[in-house]
């Protein structure tokens, strides 16, 4: 299954600690990634507390991407 874990924090926050399997798409740039994200079967989103991840989830769902899950804080991302 093609899965992606997106950390929507700022680049500075991402550099201070992140899940090694996540990619950093800051929330204010996420809209530019929507077409690319349509190829994934599973999209998981994290941030510092879960609030920005929730905003990102709604943004993607509004764009027709329904396979989106808000994992909350970035520490909840599980890398295989």
VENTAUR-V317430 format. One record per pair of residues at least 6 apart in sequence whose C-alpha atoms are under 8 Angstrom apart, sorted by sequence separation. I is the first residue (numbers start at 1). J is the second residue. If there is no record, write none. Layout:
BEGIN
I/J, I/J
END
This chain:
BEGIN
37/43, 46/52, 47/53, 60/66, 71/77, 7/14, 46/53, 61/68, 45/53, 60/68, 14/24, 7/18, 45/56, 57/68, 45/57, 57/69, 11/24, 57/70, 10/24, 7/22, 9/24, 11/26, 5/21, 6/22, 7/23, 8/24, 9/25, 10/26, 54/70, 5/22, 6/23, 7/24, 8/25, 9/26, 10/27, 53/70, 4/22, 5/23, 6/24, 7/25, 8/26, 9/27, 53/71, 54/72, 4/23, 6/25, 7/26, 8/27, 53/72, 50/70, 50/71, 51/72, 8/30, 50/72, 45/68, 49/72, 50/73, 43/67, 44/68, 45/69, 46/70, 48/72, 49/73, 27/52, 42/67, 43/68, 44/69, 45/70, 46/71, 47/72, 48/73, 49/74, 30/56, 34/60, 41/67, 42/68, 43/69, 44/70, 45/71, 46/72, 47/73, 48/74, 38/65, 42/69, 44/71, 45/72, 46/73, 47/74, 31/59, 46/74, 27/56, 34/63, 46/76, 46/77, 4/40, 2/39, 3/40, 6/43, 8/45, 2/40, 3/41, 4/42, 5/43, 6/44, 7/45, 8/46, 9/47, 2/41, 3/42, 4/43, 5/44, 6/45, 7/46, 8/47, 9/48, 1/41, 2/42, 3/43, 4/44, 5/45, 6/46, 7/47, 1/42, 3/44, 5/46, 9/52, 8/52, 8/53, 7/53, 8/56, 19/74, 22/77, 18/74, 19/75, 18/75, 21/78, 19/77, 21/79, 19/78, 20/79, 19/79, 7/74, 5/77
END
